[in-house]
Amino acid sequence: MIRVSFVVDGLARHYYQAELLLLSLTTFGKVPREHILVQCTTRVDTEFLHFLEAQGYRHRTIEPYLDGKYCNKLRQPDAFLGEAIEGVFLLDADMFVLEPMVPARTDVFCAKVVDLPNPPLAVLQRIFEAAQVPLPPELPTDAMVPGGMTISGNFNGGCYYIPA
C-alpha cells in the first residue's frame, strides 16, 4: 500500500495547513488514516500531537535538519526504511488533495514540474555547464507564461512520489 507523509513545524499556520491537508487526504484522497504519517519537528507543541492521536493519525518526532526550515522534509524517507510499502508520497503541508492519491507510475520517482521558471532557464544552463553535465531536455513549466521553460527534473518540492 502507498503511504503519505508530510512535515509539520511548530508554526500556527502549519497546524492549520496540516488539519486541512489531513481532511483532504482522508475525504477526497481516500487515504486511510493509518497510511498517513505526520512527521513533526521537535518544535511542535504537545496540543497538536494530542490532536493527531485523538484523530487516529500516526506521527513521529524528527529533529530539525540542516537549515531547520526547508530541509526538514529530507528526513521523511527514513521513517519508511524496512517497511513493506509500495511507495510514499511526500507532500508539503500547504497542499490540498481533490482526488484519490494515485501516482502516475509506481515504478519510478514522480514529481510535479515547477509552475514558473524558477530558477530561470539561463541559470540552470550555467549550473549544468559549470558542472560539465549535459543539460536535461527543456520543457514548459505548468504556468503559461512567456519564456516559461525549464528542464526535465526541475520539480516543485510540494509533491514527490518515491517507489519502495
Secondary structure, DSSP 8 states (H G I E B T S, - for coil): -EEEEEEE-S-HHHHHHHHHHHHHHHHTS---GGGEEEEEETTS-HHHHHHHHHHT-EEEEE---TTSSSGGGGGGGGGGTT---SEEEEE-TT----S----S-SSS-EEEE-SS-SS-HHHHHHHHHHTT-----EEE-SS--TT-EEETT-EEEEEEEEE-
